[in-house]
Amino acid sequence: MRKPLLVLSALSLTVSMTCLADIQINGFASIKAGTSTGSDKTLYGYTDTIDFKNESLFAIQVRSDLGDKLSVTAQVMGRGSNDFDARFEWAFLTYELTESMRINAGRLRTPFYRYSDFMDVGFAYDWLRVPQGVYGLGFNNLEGLSLYHTAHLGEFDSTLQLLLGSYSGDISLAGNPASADIKNIAGVTWELERGWWSVRTAYLSGKVSIDAPALAPLFTGLTQAGLPGLVAALDFNDDQSEFIGLGITLDQGDWVLISEYNRINVKNSFFAKRENYYLSLGYRFDSITPFVSFEREDHRSKSAIYQPYTTVLPPQLLQPLIAVVESQSVDTKTWNLGLRYDFHPAAALKAQYSNEKNTLTDNRNDAFAVGVDIVF
């Protein structure tokens, strides 16, 4: 049984506090503390000083049934990493077209991953955090429309989602602040479930434009050097992006195995071709679940962009050009060892040790964290 998700769904129906006849309020929280094991090690925002804010959060979700198959949902969250400033994560309208089909419109969670809708709800999974090597694209929400359709296909439960939307917001690019504008986001996800196993696929695409002021001097210099074509191969100007994801879950009650893989690319840009995956295995001893997982990030820089110019460009342009392109190169392997203890029907105590090896630099970083995840 997919225990965490089933419990979460049940709680949203039975534990939520009803303030008025047509309003439901529920929420979740994570109180976490963590540290790295050395002064020269940093991972997931942790240093060698114990930090209680980095991954802690509080959230409230309000749903109001407006009648005639129309409802509105909003989720407000405060993250410790942002001094618990409250921000809207979700805000959308839902209209029930039929018993098996509904449409959402507004600010939605982008369905890149299996746990996209629950990635902040720590109670929904056994890890202390979702696998960062896979769940680290940089943005998780969009503004748009989403159509859900559920059905029975023989012995399978089918959930199909179609979406259209856009994203505009701040990101980090080549280690510098930037603003992204992703238009014409279109995607489809499909999950098939039968008994103790399920398979989920996802495909999304969009047109990416990014404004990075820190890169402007390099682009200007290359243009003045008579290389506008090289600039076009580097910058993000309405470039086509593609996300492909696959997830598999095997849950027989005691043993639980979960794996996800994704591939990401943005054409005509210096954005590296990314392949990420994780494999997680756990065993439930009643209320205690130990687990081990492995994550891999393989981001291959597009060195072919600058290689034809290594003997042509002056050092003041060639060196920053290479630095920008190679900043996208990532090759890490991360092992996680952890434990979940369900000490309460609505709360779980967790501990996790993570060790990441950067195979490009042969450096290791690690972090140990403990926390309590709650739903209410």
C-alpha positions in Angstrom: 0.0 0.0 0.0 1.3 3.5 -0.8 1.0 4.5 2.8 2.2 8.1 2.9 0.0 9.3 0.0 -3.0 7.4 1.2 -2.7 8.8 4.7 -2.2 12.3 3.3 -5.3 12.0 1.1 -7.3 10.7 4.1 -6.2 13.5 6.3 -7.2 16.1 3.8 -10.7 14.7 4.0 -11.0 13.7 7.7 -8.5 15.7 9.7 -8.9 19.1 8.0 -10.6 21.8 10.1 -13.8 23.1 8.7 -14.3 26.7 9.5 -17.4 27.2 7.5 -19.7 24.8 5.7 -17.9 25.2 2.4 -14.3 25.9 3.5 -11.7 23.4 4.4 -8.3 24.3 6.0 -5.4 21.9 6.3 -1.7 22.2 6.3 1.7 20.7 6.9 5.0 21.6 8.5 8.6 20.4 8.7 10.9 21.2 11.6 14.4 20.2 10.6 18.0 20.7 11.9 21.1 19.8 10.1 24.9 20.2 9.8 27.8 19.2 7.6 30.6 17.2 9.2 33.5 19.5 8.5 34.3 23.2 8.1 35.2 22.7 4.4 32.0 20.8 3.6 28.6 22.2 2.5 25.6 20.4 1.2 21.9 21.3 0.8 22.6 24.7 2.4 24.2 23.2 5.5 27.6 24.1 6.9 29.4 22.8 10.1 27.1 25.0 12.2 23.8 23.4 13.2 21.0 25.2 11.3 17.3 25.0 12.3 15.9 27.2 9.5 17.4 25.9 6.3 14.8 23.2 5.5 12.1 24.1 7.9 8.7 25.3 6.6 5.1 25.9 7.4 2.1 25.8 5.0 -1.6 26.3 5.1 -4.0 25.2 2.3 -7.5 26.6 2.0 -10.1 25.1 -0.2 -13.6 26.6 -0.7 -16.4 24.8 -2.5 -18.3 27.4 -4.4 -21.0 25.0 -5.5 -22.1 23.9 -9.0 -18.8 21.9 -9.4 -16.6 25.0 -8.9 -14.0 25.3 -6.1 -10.9 27.5 -5.3 -7.7 26.4 -3.6 -4.8 28.4 -2.3 -1.7 27.4 -0.5 0.5 29.8 1.5 3.9 28.7 2.6 6.7 30.2 4.7 10.2 28.7 4.3 12.9 29.0 6.9 15.4 29.7 4.1 13.3 32.9 3.4 12.9 33.9 7.0 9.4 32.3 6.9 8.0 35.0 4.7 4.6 33.8 3.6 4.2 33.3 -0.2 1.5 31.8 -2.4 2.7 28.4 -3.7 -0.7 27.5 -5.3 -3.8 29.6 -6.2 -6.2 28.1 -8.6 -9.8 27.4 -9.6 -11.1 23.9 -10.2 -14.1 23.0 -12.2 -15.5 19.4 -12.3 -16.3 18.7 -15.9 -17.4 15.1 -15.1 -16.9 12.6 -12.3 -13.6 11.6 -13.9 -12.4 14.9 -15.4 -11.6 18.3 -13.9 -9.8 21.4 -15.0 -7.6 23.7 -12.9 -6.7 27.2 -13.8 -4.3 29.6 -12.0 -0.9 29.2 -10.3 -0.2 25.4 -10.4 2.6 23.0 -9.5 4.6 22.0 -12.6 4.3 18.2 -12.8 7.9 17.4 -13.6 8.2 14.6 -11.0 6.3 11.9 -9.3 6.1 13.9 -6.1 5.7 17.3 -7.7 2.4 17.9 -5.9 3.8 16.7 -2.6 7.5 17.7 -2.8 7.2 20.1 0.2 5.0 17.7 2.2 7.6 15.6 3.9 5.0 13.3 5.5 4.2 12.0 2.0 7.5 10.2 1.6 10.1 8.4 3.6 13.1 10.6 2.9 14.0 13.7 4.8 13.9 15.6 1.5 13.1 14.7 -2.1 16.2 13.6 -4.1 17.9 16.9 -4.9 19.8 15.3 -7.7 16.6 14.8 -9.6 14.2 17.5 -8.2 16.6 20.4 -8.8 15.5 22.1 -12.1 15.1 25.5 -10.5 11.4 26.3 -10.7 8.4 24.3 -9.6 5.3 26.4 -10.5 3.6 27.8 -13.6 0.6 30.0 -14.4 -1.8 28.2 -16.7 -4.4 25.4 -17.2 -4.3 21.7 -16.3 -6.8 19.0 -17.3 -7.0 15.8 -15.3 -8.7 12.6 -16.4 -9.0 9.4 -14.4 -10.2 6.1 -15.8 -10.0 2.3 -15.4 -8.2 0.6 -18.2 -8.8 -3.0 -17.6 -7.0 -3.8 -14.4 -5.2 -0.5 -14.4 -6.0 2.8 -12.8 -5.1 5.6 -15.2 -4.4 9.2 -14.4 -3.8 11.5 -17.4 -2.8 15.2 -17.1 -2.5 17.8 -19.9 -1.3 21.3 -19.2 -0.6 24.6 -20.8 1.1 27.6 -19.2 4.0 29.9 -18.7 6.6 30.8 -16.1 8.3 34.1 -15.2 10.6 34.5 -12.3 14.1 34.7 -10.9 16.6 31.9 -11.3 20.4 31.3 -11.0 22.4 30.9 -14.2 26.1 30.1 -14.4 26.2 31.1 -10.7 24.7 34.5 -11.4 21.2 35.9 -10.7 19.0 36.0 -13.8 15.3 36.3 -14.8 13.6 33.6 -16.9 10.6 33.8 -19.1 9.3 30.4 -20.3 6.4 30.6 -22.7 4.2 28.1 -24.4 4.8 25.4 -21.8 2.9 22.3 -22.9 3.0 18.9 -21.4 1.4 15.6 -20.6 1.8 13.1 -17.7 0.4 9.7 -17.5 0.4 7.3 -14.6 -0.8 3.7 -14.6 -1.2 1.9 -11.4 -2.1 -1.7 -10.7 -2.0 -3.1 -7.2 1.5 -2.8 -5.8 3.2 -1.1 -8.7 2.9 2.0 -10.8 4.6 3.7 -13.8 4.6 7.4 -14.5 5.8 9.2 -17.6 6.1 13.0 -18.3 6.9 15.2 -21.2 7.0 19.0 -21.2 8.3 21.6 -23.6 8.5 25.4 -23.8 10.2 28.4 -25.2 12.9 29.7 -22.9 14.3 33.3 -22.7 16.7 34.3 -20.0 18.1 37.7 -19.1 21.4 37.4 -17.2 23.0 40.8 -16.7 26.3 39.3 -15.6 26.8 37.7 -19.0 26.0 40.9 -21.0 29.7 42.0 -21.2 30.7 38.6 -22.7 27.9 38.7 -25.3 28.7 42.3 -26.2 32.4 41.5 -26.6 31.6 38.5 -28.9 29.2 40.6 -31.0 31.8 43.4 -31.4 34.3 40.7 -32.4 32.0 39.8 -35.3 30.6 36.6 -33.8 26.8 37.1 -33.5 26.3 33.5 -34.4 28.3 32.4 -31.4 26.2 34.6 -29.2 23.1 33.0 -30.7 24.5 29.6 -29.8 25.0 30.7 -26.2 22.1 32.9 -25.1 18.6 32.0 -24.3 16.3 33.7 -26.8 13.0 31.9 -27.3 14.9 28.6 -27.4 13.1 25.3 -27.4 13.3 23.3 -24.2 12.4 19.7 -23.5 11.8 17.6 -20.3 11.3 13.8 -20.3 10.6 11.9 -17.1 10.0 8.3 -16.1 9.1 7.0 -12.6 8.5 3.5 -11.3 7.2 2.5 -7.9 7.0 -1.0 -6.4 5.3 -1.1 -3.0 4.3 -4.5 -1.6 3.6 -3.3 1.9 7.0 -4.1 3.5 9.5 -3.5 0.7 9.2 -0.2 -1.2 11.3 0.6 -4.3 11.1 4.0 -6.0 13.1 5.3 -9.0 12.9 8.3 -11.3 14.8 9.4 -14.3 14.7 12.6 -16.3 16.4 14.2 -19.3 16.5 17.9 -19.9 17.8 20.0 -22.7 17.5 23.6 -24.0 18.5 23.9 -27.7 20.7 26.7 -29.1 22.0 27.6 -25.6 24.9 26.8 -23.3 22.5 24.9 -21.0 24.0 21.5 -20.5 22.3 18.3 -21.5 21.1 16.9 -18.2 20.4 13.3 -17.2 19.4 12.6 -13.6 18.1 9.6 -11.7 17.7 8.1 -8.3 17.0 4.6 -6.9 15.6 4.2 -3.4 14.9 1.1 -1.4 13.2 0.9 2.0 11.7 -1.8 4.3 8.9 -1.1 6.7 9.1 -2.6 10.2 5.6 -1.6 11.4 6.2 2.2 12.2 9.9 2.3 11.4 11.2 2.5 7.8 15.0 2.4 7.2 16.0 3.3 3.6 19.0 3.7 1.3 19.1 5.6 -1.9 21.5 6.6 -4.7 21.3 9.7 -6.8 23.2 10.6 -10.0 23.5 13.9 -11.8 25.2 13.9 -15.2 25.2 17.3 -16.9 27.3 17.3 -20.0 28.5 20.8 -21.0 28.3 21.8 -24.6 32.0 22.3 -25.2 31.4 22.0 -28.9 30.2 25.6 -28.8 33.6 27.1 -28.0 36.0 24.5 -29.4 36.1 26.0 -32.9 37.2 29.4 -31.4 40.0 28.3 -29.1 42.7 29.5 -31.6 40.7 32.6 -32.8 39.5 34.5 -29.8 41.7 36.6 -27.6 42.1 35.3 -24.0 39.9 38.1 -22.5 37.0 36.6 -24.5 38.0 32.9 -24.7 38.5 32.4 -21.0 35.1 33.8 -19.8 33.5 31.9 -22.7 34.9 28.6 -21.6 34.1 29.4 -17.9 30.4 30.1 -18.8 30.0 26.9 -20.8 31.8 24.7 -18.4 29.9 26.1 -15.4 27.1 23.9 -16.5 29.1 20.7 -16.2 28.0 18.5 -13.3 28.9 14.9 -12.4 27.9 13.9 -8.9 27.0 10.7 -7.1 25.1 10.8 -3.8 24.4 8.1 -1.3 21.7 8.6 1.3 21.0 6.5 4.4 18.0 7.3 6.6 15.2 6.3 8.9 11.6 7.2 9.2 9.6 6.7 12.5 5.8 7.2 12.4 5.4 8.0 16.1 1.9 9.6 15.5 -0.8 9.2 12.8 0.0 12.7 11.6 3.7 13.0 12.3 6.9 11.3 11.4 10.4 11.7 12.9 13.2 11.3 10.3 17.0 11.2 10.2 19.2 11.2 7.1 22.8 11.2 6.2 23.8 12.2 2.7 27.2 12.0 1.1 27.9 13.6 -2.3 31.0 13.0 -4.5 31.8 15.4 -7.2 33.6 13.2 -9.7 34.9 16.3 -11.7 36.8 17.6 -8.7 37.0 14.4 -6.6 35.6 16.3 -3.6 33.1 15.0 -1.1 30.5 16.9 0.8 28.0 15.6 3.3 25.2 16.5 5.6 23.3 15.0 8.5 19.8 16.2 9.4 16.9 15.2 11.6 13.4 16.5 11.5 9.7 16.1 12.2 7.1 16.2 9.4 3.5 17.0 10.3 0.2 17.2 8.5 -2.9 18.8 10.1 
